[in-house]
Amino acid sequence: MPTTAKQRKKRLSSLYSTRRGRLYMGDAHDLLTMDPVTRKRSQVQLVFTSPPFPLNRKKRYGNEEGEQYLEWLAAFAPQLRDYLTEDGSIVVEVGNGWEPGSPTMSTLSMEALLAFKKAGDFHLCQEFICYNPARLPSPAQWVTVERCRVKDAFTRVWWLSPTTTPKASNKRVLTGYSDSMKRLLERGTYNPGTRPSEHTVGKQSFLKQHAGAIPPNVLVPALEDLLPDLLEALPELHGILPVANTRASDPYLDFCRENQLTPHPARMPKRLVEFFIAMLTDEDDLVLDPFAGSNTTGFVAEQMNRNWISLEMDPEYADASEVRFITE
């Protein structure tokens, strides 16, 4: 039940804190209006979060359904904008949805993103695709039962900002050069000129050595997460950002099992958080996650010497998230 105006005036206490951050428990809409969270308005450099997806079935972590999702997500836009610095960013992961009882995709997640963008008067800086081939075949009815669709294996990650020039640098997220690029740099020659795409490649365009390659906006799993036993036998992949959340065992999951705690079912991949924190913030900047879940965002921010605030409404998920800072 939402808090009353009288309750909102009361100072909020964090569930737990670290050297650099605090987690507060409650509904994010309410917490964003309460002291001391409100003291951080205009100070957040990055809002990084994965709100509950607009699924057809209710999940424990609190997803809205249907058209209510549009209004629910859009209502956060002006609240979160108030927390951003002038050159701050919002990065939101949004999953795909399907029409109830039909093998057709819903556009609700994209409509919700557009509603969020409009309500906050944000600019869309870039779209990313987070691909995970290890995801279970879904939606099961159409993929594994009737076999009339292929499995849904990616989510969209949207980067927005109140300005067209948010603080950002791709120099901080460079990947290794491919073997062919290394050979080109060593050889010092290639075929310049106009390509079929009508782009003109100069004689020196690709000969300047940097610290690495600029990654694309398609994010894929880390090989060690998917195929740990075969890693040495596989060719090295270059120029892609490895992200995944496919391991069946990690310190957080192990601790939850050993202590009979319920792990969050939709945990954010650490490497995904690392990428955007590195690209969009500097050390000592403030990162906010209004839907913390297992608090991967806060944990990664702590490791990367950023300050953080996380909000989570489920008491058990909030309690379990503290083990990240104890075990990892």
ABEGO torsion letter per residue (X at the ends): XBBBAAAAABBBBBABBBAABBBBBEBAAAAAABOAAAAABGABABBBBBBBBBBABBBAAGBBBEAAAAAAAAAAAAAAAAABBAABBBBBBBBBBBBBGBABBBAAAAAAAAAAAAAAGBBBABBBBBBBAABBBOBAAAAAAAGABBBBABBBBBBBBABABBBBBAAAABBBBBAAAAAAAAAGBBBBEBBAAGBBBBAAAAABBBAEBBBBABBBBBAAAABAAAAAABBBBBGBBBBBAABABBAAAAAAAAAGBBBBABBBBAAAAAAAAAAABBBGBBBBBABAEAGAAAAAAAAAGBBBBBBBABAAAAAAAAAAAAAX
